[in-house]
Amino acid sequence: MTMKLKLRHGLACFLLMGVCGWAAAEVPVATAESLMRKSGIWSQLGDMAAQVKAGMAQASQDGSLPPDELRRLEHIAEDAFAASRLRDSVLEALARDTTVAESADAFKWYDSPAGRQIAAMEEAFSTGFDNINRVMTDGNQVLAKASAKRQSLLTQTVKASHAAEAMATMEINITVGILQGLAHAMPRSAKVSVADMRKAFEAKRPQMVASNRGLALSMAALTYQPASDKVLEQYVRFLSSPSGAALSASMVDALDHSLSKAAQRLGSAIPRAPGTTSL
């Protein structure tokens, strides 16, 4: 479906970019914002609209969309995935779900030399991410040259961050979100059951996770190429700790909710039929 918009392109940068988050006593909004900024997620959310638009442009290279229509869709994506919308949504969830203890552990990690290095690498990767095929090619080349120890550390990083699983969840929810938005804007006679749509995609989850493991590993190889084995070992320990695992799950949930709502806004704005509505 064209309006999947190669959202793997747009969301892939989130899978290894500090998916460490926060999870059940409230912290001040200022604390949550500081954590978002230190982790790099604040900056990376600012790039999301551009990533989605790049996916649109890539998907339309076959000439299936007239230039005017592509510009219209890009304008819609700019609004649906606006940085302020995404940041506010993630910020609200993190402020609500972060515990004081988890935020303290997160600050210790992000303020450490290794934590600062990892966050900088993830942010740089997100900013420079432009083509998923190039990532696979370049990442596989890096992996082929890596030592057995390095390959093991990268595999552990992907496993500890649950990157492949998170990617499948976001892919499903964003795709369903777009379809849900489209259904919301269509005449009643044309509506499709959202539950049926989700059931169909969920049936493909195991294959999606398996496929995403290769992409996640390629992304990890490129993202952390400047990192020493010692820094990666520290990152794996943090991700594997009880606090790190809880933080990861909370961040993924917050991102997933924010991007799903953006996808619904995008889907509802696509049709131009009379009498359509928007979210």
C-alpha positions in Angstrom: 0.0 0.0 0.0 1.5 3.3 -1.1 0.4 5.2 2.0 2.5 3.0 4.2 4.9 5.6 2.9 7.8 3.3 3.7 7.2 4.2 7.3 9.9 1.8 8.2 12.1 4.5 6.7 10.6 7.1 9.0 10.4 5.1 12.2 13.6 3.0 11.9 15.7 5.7 13.4 13.8 5.3 16.7 14.7 1.7 17.3 18.3 2.1 18.4 18.3 5.7 19.4 17.9 5.6 23.1 14.8 3.4 23.3 15.6 3.6 27.0 12.7 5.4 28.6 10.9 5.7 31.9 8.1 3.5 33.8 4.9 4.5 37.8 5.2 7.6 39.8 5.0 11.0 38.3 8.0 13.2 37.9 7.9 16.9 37.0 7.5 17.8 33.3 10.8 19.6 33.4 12.5 16.3 34.5 11.0 14.4 31.7 12.0 17.1 29.2 15.6 17.0 30.5 15.7 13.3 30.0 14.3 13.6 26.5 17.0 16.2 25.6 19.8 14.2 27.2 18.8 11.0 25.4 18.6 12.8 22.1 14.9 11.9 21.6 13.9 15.5 21.7 16.1 16.4 18.7 15.2 13.2 16.8 11.4 13.9 17.1 12.1 17.1 15.4 13.4 15.2 12.4 10.4 12.8 12.1 8.3 14.9 9.6 11.3 15.1 7.4 11.8 11.4 7.6 8.2 10.7 6.6 8.4 13.1 3.7 11.6 11.5 2.5 9.8 8.2 2.6 7.0 9.7 0.5 9.4 11.0 -2.0 11.2 7.7 -2.2 7.9 5.8 -2.6 6.8 8.1 -5.4 9.9 7.8 -7.5 8.1 5.5 -9.9 5.9 8.5 -11.0 2.8 7.1 -9.3 2.0 10.5 -7.7 1.8 13.8 -9.7 4.1 16.5 -8.2 1.2 18.5 -7.0 -0.3 15.6 -5.1 3.1 14.7 -3.6 3.4 18.3 -2.3 -0.1 18.1 -0.8 0.8 14.9 1.0 4.1 16.3 2.2 2.2 19.3 3.6 -0.2 16.9 5.4 2.7 14.9 6.8 4.4 18.1 8.0 1.3 18.9 10.1 0.6 15.3 11.3 4.2 14.7 12.4 4.9 18.2 13.6 7.7 18.2 16.2 5.6 20.1 18.8 2.8 17.5 18.6 5.1 14.5 18.9 7.2 16.1 21.7 4.1 17.1 23.7 2.7 13.6 23.5 5.8 11.8 24.5 6.6 14.3 27.2 3.1 13.9 28.8 3.5 10.1 28.8 7.0 10.2 30.3 6.1 12.7 33.0 3.2 10.5 34.0 4.9 7.1 33.9 8.5 7.9 35.1 9.5 7.0 38.6 11.9 9.1 40.6 14.3 6.2 40.9 14.2 5.4 37.2 14.8 9.0 36.3 17.8 9.1 38.7 19.3 6.0 37.1 18.7 7.5 33.6 20.5 10.7 34.5 23.4 8.7 35.8 23.7 6.9 32.5 23.1 9.9 30.2 25.6 12.0 32.2 28.3 9.4 32.1 31.0 9.5 29.4 29.6 6.3 27.8 26.0 7.6 28.0 26.9 10.9 26.3 28.8 9.1 23.6 25.9 6.7 22.9 23.3 9.5 22.8 25.5 11.5 20.4 25.9 8.6 18.1 22.2 7.8 18.1 21.3 11.4 17.4 23.9 11.6 14.6 22.5 8.4 13.0 18.9 9.7 13.1 19.9 13.0 11.5 21.8 11.3 8.7 19.3 8.5 8.1 18.1 8.9 4.5 17.8 5.5 2.8 17.0 2.1 4.3 18.7 0.2 1.5 21.9 2.1 2.1 21.7 1.4 5.8 21.4 -2.3 5.1 24.3 -2.3 2.6 26.6 -0.2 4.7 25.7 -1.9 7.9 26.3 -5.4 6.5 29.7 -4.3 5.3 30.6 -3.0 8.8 29.4 -6.3 10.3 31.4 -8.4 7.9 34.6 -6.7 9.0 33.7 -6.8 12.7 35.4 -9.2 15.1 33.4 -12.0 16.7 33.4 -10.1 20.0 32.1 -6.9 18.3 29.3 -8.9 16.4 28.3 -10.5 19.7 28.1 -7.0 21.4 26.0 -5.6 18.6 23.7 -8.6 18.8 23.4 -8.2 22.5 22.5 -4.5 22.1 19.7 -5.3 19.6 18.4 -8.0 21.9 18.6 -5.9 25.1 16.9 -2.9 23.4 14.1 -5.2 21.9 14.6 -3.2 18.7 13.1 -5.8 16.3 10.1 -6.3 18.5 9.6 -2.5 19.0 9.9 -2.0 15.2 7.2 -4.6 14.5 4.9 -3.0 17.0 5.3 0.5 15.7 5.0 -0.7 12.1 1.7 -2.4 12.9 0.3 0.5 14.9 1.4 3.2 12.5 0.0 1.3 9.5 -3.3 0.6 11.3 -3.3 4.2 12.4 -3.1 5.4 8.8 -5.9 3.0 7.8 -8.0 4.0 10.8 -7.6 7.6 9.8 -8.6 6.8 6.2 -11.6 4.9 7.4 -12.6 7.8 9.7 -12.6 10.1 6.8 -14.5 7.8 4.4 -18.2 7.5 3.9 -19.8 5.0 6.3 -20.4 2.5 3.6 -16.7 2.3 2.9 -15.5 1.8 6.4 -13.4 -1.2 7.4 -13.3 -2.8 10.8 -10.1 -1.5 12.6 -10.2 -4.8 14.7 -10.1 -6.8 11.5 -7.2 -4.7 10.1 -5.2 -5.2 13.3 -5.9 -8.9 13.4 -4.5 -9.3 9.8 -1.3 -7.4 10.7 -0.8 -9.1 14.0 -0.9 -12.5 12.2 2.3 -11.3 10.4 4.1 -10.2 13.6 6.5 -13.2 13.9 7.7 -12.7 10.3 8.0 -9.0 10.8 10.1 -9.4 14.0 12.4 -11.9 12.3 12.9 -9.6 9.3 13.5 -6.6 11.5 16.3 -8.3 13.4 18.6 -8.0 10.4 17.8 -4.3 9.9 18.2 -3.6 13.6 21.6 -5.3 13.5 22.7 -3.3 10.4 21.5 -0.1 12.1 23.4 -0.9 15.3 26.6 -1.6 13.3 26.4 1.8 11.7 25.2 3.8 14.6 27.8 2.5 17.1 30.7 2.2 14.7 32.7 4.9 16.5 32.1 3.3 19.9 34.7 1.1 21.6 33.8 -2.4 22.7 34.1 -1.1 26.3 31.4 1.6 25.7 29.1 -1.0 24.0 29.6 -3.3 27.0 28.5 -0.5 29.3 25.5 0.2 27.2 24.4 -3.5 27.1 24.7 -3.6 30.9 22.5 -0.5 31.3 19.9 -1.8 28.9 19.9 -5.2 30.6 19.5 -3.8 34.1 16.1 -3.8 35.7 15.9 0.0 35.6 17.2 0.1 32.0 14.7 -2.5 30.8 11.8 -0.7 32.4 13.0 2.6 30.9 13.2 1.1 27.5 9.7 -0.3 27.6 8.2 3.0 28.7 10.0 5.0 26.0 8.9 2.6 23.3 5.3 2.8 24.5 5.4 6.6 24.6 6.8 6.8 21.0 4.4 4.2 19.8 1.4 6.1 21.1 2.6 9.4 19.7 3.4 8.1 16.3 0.2 6.1 16.1 -1.8 9.3 16.7 0.2 11.1 14.1 -0.5 8.3 11.6 -4.2 8.6 12.3 -4.0 12.4 11.6 -2.2 11.7 8.4 -4.7 9.0 7.2 -7.7 11.2 8.0 -6.3 14.1 6.0 -5.5 12.1 2.9 -8.9 11.9 1.2 -10.3 14.9 -0.6 -13.9 13.6 -1.0 -16.7 15.9 0.0 -17.9 15.5 3.6 -14.7 14.0 5.0 -13.6 14.8 8.5 -10.3 15.0 10.2 -9.0 13.9 13.6 
